[in-house]
Amino acid sequence: MDYIFSVRSVRRGAFANEPGASHFLAVPEGVTTPTPDHAIRKTLWYDAVFNAARHGPQDDAPRGDVLFYVHGYNTAQETMLDRLRLIRRGLAAQGFEGVVVGFDWPAASMALNYLEDRLDAKFTAFRLVTEGIANFARMQRPDCFVNLHILAHSTGAFVVREAFDDADDRPGVAASSWSVSQVMLISADVSRGSLAGDSAKSSSLYRHCIRLTNYHNPFDSVLSLSNVKRVGVSPRAGRIGLPPDAPGKAVDVNCGPHFDANRAAYDHLQFPAHTWYFDDPVFLEDVLHTMRGDVDRHEIVTRAAVGGALTLRRAVV
């Protein structure tokens, strides 16, 4: 079963590409497109996700992990679900015992819809916190602590940044205790400068997470300033990395050498330099170690220090 939290509208019995009410979906294996018929009661959905996240001995303070996957723009629901399953299966192959949840915001499946997608992302982002993260934080019990993590792709990084910022502006949410353990950005379609330590745009994001890891790829042409579909915005963190004045809890991982050495494996993908992460076992192993926090960020086996910078380790052929 795949669990999805959708904030798309419904039209003629199917999900549309505009903001709408919240739907909590349980999608059976083998189904390729989520529909409103997969919706279950909100309380049942939370309980199902919470129980699926639990692992460890039940008599010794079991823990758990919920990973929210937040998709990017120009992502059809079928693609979102397919990538969610790639993440889930890839992490499970590495030993992950938690649950992967999709946050499905209203993105169209057209690249030229970039600006409208970003407006819809901003409009619906706060619900990632108010109806997702904050509710799971309230469900924590003394005998079971579930860690919450986020993996955001492309414009999904913008969704997460806006969600955290908006939540801090809402009195009821700001006053409650909520946080996530690991925030991981891939191909982040946010400006490099917005992730600086003194940036008002990301202050809430840094305040409510234990660590932020930015995986960037200098070969990512989708994030190039010359890409007219993106209307020439400022340099993106997913292409050139974090700014020098990023806070200490932020970690930059250069994935360029690893992608370049293995790019032939991803020639079948559309925009491979932007989307290869979902299919790569080395990257997913790095994500697992990041969530576990079992070793220091500089000692994760899938990383090497190259010129003083952390780099995703190239596969041994």
C-alpha positions in Angstrom: 0.0 0.0 0.0 1.2 3.5 -0.8 0.1 6.5 1.3 -0.4 9.9 -0.4 -1.6 13.2 1.0 -3.1 15.1 -1.9 -4.2 18.7 -2.0 -5.5 18.7 -5.6 -9.0 19.6 -6.6 -11.4 16.9 -7.9 -13.2 17.3 -11.3 -15.5 14.7 -12.8 -14.3 12.0 -10.4 -10.6 12.5 -11.0 -7.8 14.7 -9.6 -7.2 18.0 -11.4 -4.2 20.3 -11.5 -5.7 23.1 -9.3 -5.6 23.4 -5.5 -8.4 21.7 -3.7 -9.4 20.0 -0.4 -7.1 17.6 1.4 -7.5 13.9 0.5 -5.8 11.1 2.3 -5.1 8.2 0.0 -4.2 4.6 0.4 -3.3 3.3 -3.1 -3.0 -0.4 -3.6 0.1 -1.9 -5.2 -0.4 -2.3 -9.0 -2.5 0.8 -9.3 -0.8 3.4 -11.5 -2.9 6.5 -11.0 -4.3 7.7 -7.7 -8.0 8.6 -7.7 -10.4 10.1 -5.2 -11.8 6.6 -4.7 -8.6 5.7 -2.8 -9.4 8.3 -0.1 -9.9 7.0 3.4 -10.8 8.8 6.6 -8.1 11.2 7.9 -7.8 9.5 11.3 -7.5 6.0 9.7 -4.8 7.3 7.3 -2.8 8.8 10.1 -3.0 5.6 12.1 -2.1 3.4 9.1 1.0 5.6 8.3 2.0 5.8 12.0 1.8 2.0 12.4 3.6 1.3 9.1 6.4 3.6 10.3 7.1 1.7 13.5 10.0 -0.7 13.7 12.2 -2.2 16.3 11.5 -4.4 19.3 8.0 -3.6 20.6 9.0 -4.0 24.2 12.0 -1.6 24.1 10.7 1.8 23.1 10.3 1.1 19.4 11.0 4.0 17.0 9.9 4.6 13.5 10.5 6.8 10.4 8.2 8.7 8.1 9.7 10.1 4.9 7.6 12.7 3.1 8.4 12.8 -0.6 7.5 16.2 -2.1 7.5 16.2 -5.9 8.5 19.0 -8.3 6.7 20.9 -11.0 5.7 19.4 -14.3 5.0 16.1 -12.5 1.9 14.1 -13.4 0.3 12.0 -10.7 1.4 8.8 -12.4 5.0 10.0 -12.4 4.7 11.1 -8.7 3.5 7.7 -7.7 6.1 5.9 -9.8 8.9 7.9 -8.2 7.4 7.4 -4.7 7.6 3.6 -5.3 11.1 3.9 -6.6 12.1 5.6 -3.4 10.2 3.1 -1.3 11.6 0.0 -3.0 15.1 1.4 -3.3 15.3 2.4 0.4 13.8 -1.0 1.4 16.6 -2.7 -0.5 19.1 -0.7 1.6 17.4 -1.8 4.8 14.9 1.0 5.5 12.0 -0.2 7.7 9.9 3.0 7.8 7.2 4.3 5.5 7.4 6.7 2.5 4.5 9.1 2.1 3.8 11.3 -0.9 2.7 14.9 -0.6 0.9 15.5 -3.9 0.4 19.2 -4.6 -1.3 20.4 -7.8 1.4 20.5 -10.5 0.5 20.2 -14.2 2.3 17.8 -16.6 3.4 20.7 -18.8 6.8 22.3 -18.6 5.4 25.7 -19.7 3.1 25.7 -16.6 6.1 26.6 -14.4 4.9 29.9 -13.0 1.3 28.7 -12.4 2.7 25.6 -10.7 4.8 27.8 -8.3 1.8 29.8 -7.4 -0.2 26.7 -6.7 2.7 25.3 -4.7 2.8 28.4 -2.5 -0.9 28.4 -2.1 -1.1 24.8 -0.8 2.4 24.4 0.8 1.3 25.2 4.4 -0.8 22.1 4.6 2.3 20.0 4.4 3.0 21.2 7.9 -0.5 21.9 9.3 -2.1 18.6 8.2 1.0 16.5 7.8 4.1 17.0 9.9 2.4 18.8 12.9 -0.3 16.0 13.2 2.4 13.3 13.3 4.3 15.3 15.9 1.2 15.4 18.1 0.9 11.6 17.8 4.2 11.0 19.4 3.9 8.7 22.5 6.5 8.1 25.3 6.8 4.5 24.2 7.2 5.2 20.5 9.0 8.1 18.8 8.6 8.4 15.1 11.2 10.5 13.3 9.9 12.7 10.4 12.0 13.4 7.3 11.5 15.2 4.0 12.9 14.4 0.6 12.0 17.2 -1.8 12.7 17.2 -5.5 13.0 20.3 -7.7 10.1 22.8 -7.0 9.3 20.5 -4.0 12.1 22.3 -2.2 10.2 25.6 -2.8 7.1 23.9 -1.4 8.9 22.8 1.8 10.6 26.2 2.3 7.2 28.0 1.9 5.4 25.5 4.1 7.8 26.0 7.0 7.8 29.8 6.6 4.0 29.9 6.4 3.5 27.6 9.4 5.6 29.9 11.6 3.2 32.8 10.7 0.1 31.0 11.8 -0.4 31.4 15.6 -1.9 28.0 16.3 0.9 26.1 14.5 3.7 28.4 15.5 2.8 27.8 19.2 2.8 24.0 18.9 5.8 21.8 19.1 6.7 20.4 15.7 9.9 19.6 13.8 11.5 17.2 11.4 14.7 15.3 11.7 16.3 15.4 8.2 15.3 17.7 5.3 16.9 16.5 2.0 16.8 18.5 -1.1 17.5 17.1 -4.6 17.7 19.3 -7.7 16.4 22.1 -5.5 14.7 24.7 -7.6 15.3 27.5 -5.0 17.8 30.2 -5.2 21.2 29.6 -3.7 21.1 32.8 -1.8 17.7 31.9 -0.2 19.5 29.1 1.8 22.0 31.5 3.5 22.1 31.5 7.3 20.7 35.0 7.5 18.0 34.6 4.9 14.5 35.3 6.1 13.1 32.9 3.5 14.7 29.9 5.1 15.0 30.8 8.8 11.9 28.7 9.7 13.2 25.8 7.6 16.5 25.7 9.5 14.8 26.3 12.9 12.5 23.3 12.5 14.9 20.7 11.3 17.9 19.0 12.8 19.8 18.9 9.5 19.4 20.0 5.9 21.2 18.2 3.2 21.4 19.7 -0.3 22.3 17.2 -3.1 23.3 19.2 -6.2 24.4 18.3 -9.7 26.3 20.9 -11.8 25.2 19.0 -15.0 21.5 19.7 -14.3 20.4 21.5 -17.4 16.8 21.9 -16.2 18.1 24.3 -13.5 20.2 26.2 -15.9 19.7 30.0 -16.2 19.5 29.5 -19.9 16.4 27.3 -19.6 13.6 29.6 -21.0 10.9 27.4 -19.4 12.2 28.7 -16.0 12.1 32.4 -17.1 15.7 33.1 -16.1 15.6 33.2 -12.3 18.7 33.3 -10.0 21.2 30.5 -9.7 19.7 27.4 -8.1 20.9 25.5 -5.1 20.2 22.2 -6.9 22.8 23.1 -9.6 25.6 25.0 -7.8 25.1 24.1 -4.2 24.7 26.0 -0.9 26.1 29.5 -0.3 29.3 29.8 1.7 27.3 31.4 4.6 24.9 28.5 5.0 24.4 27.5 8.7 26.3 24.7 10.3 23.3 22.3 10.2 23.3 22.6 6.4 25.3 20.0 4.4 26.2 20.2 0.7 26.8 17.0 -1.3 28.1 17.3 -4.9 26.5 14.6 -7.0 28.1 15.7 -10.3 31.1 13.3 -10.5 28.9 10.3 -9.6 26.2 11.2 -12.2 28.8 11.9 -14.8 30.5 8.6 -14.3 27.2 6.7 -14.5 25.1 8.8 -16.9 24.8 6.0 -19.5 22.6 4.2 -17.0 20.1 7.0 -17.1 19.9 7.8 -20.8 16.4 6.3 -20.9 15.1 9.0 -18.5 13.6 12.3 -19.5 15.9 15.0 -18.2 18.3 12.4 -16.7 20.6 15.0 -14.9 17.5 16.3 -13.1 15.7 13.0 -12.3 18.4 10.3 -12.0 18.3 10.3 -8.2 15.2 8.1 -7.9 16.9 5.2 -9.7 20.3 5.4 -8.1 21.2 2.9 -5.3 24.3 4.9 -4.1 22.2 8.0 -3.7 19.4 6.1 -1.8 22.0 4.5 0.4 23.3 8.0 1.3 19.7 9.1 2.0 19.3 6.1 4.4 22.4 6.9 6.3 21.3 10.5 6.5 18.0 9.6 8.0 19.6 7.2 10.5 22.2 9.6 11.6 24.3 6.6 12.6 27.6 8.1 11.6 28.9 11.7 11.2 28.0 13.4 8.0 31.6 13.4 6.9 32.0 9.7 7.5 29.0 8.3 5.5 30.4 5.6 3.3 28.7 6.9 0.1 30.7 10.2 0.4 34.2 11.3 -0.2 35.9 14.6 0.6 37.1 16.1 -2.7 38.9 19.5 -2.5 37.4 20.0 0.9 33.8 19.4 -0.3 31.6 16.4 0.2 31.0 14.4 -3.0 28.8 11.5 -3.6 31.2 8.6 -4.1 31.6 7.3 -7.6 30.6 3.7 -8.2 33.4 1.2 -8.5 33.3 -0.5 -11.9 
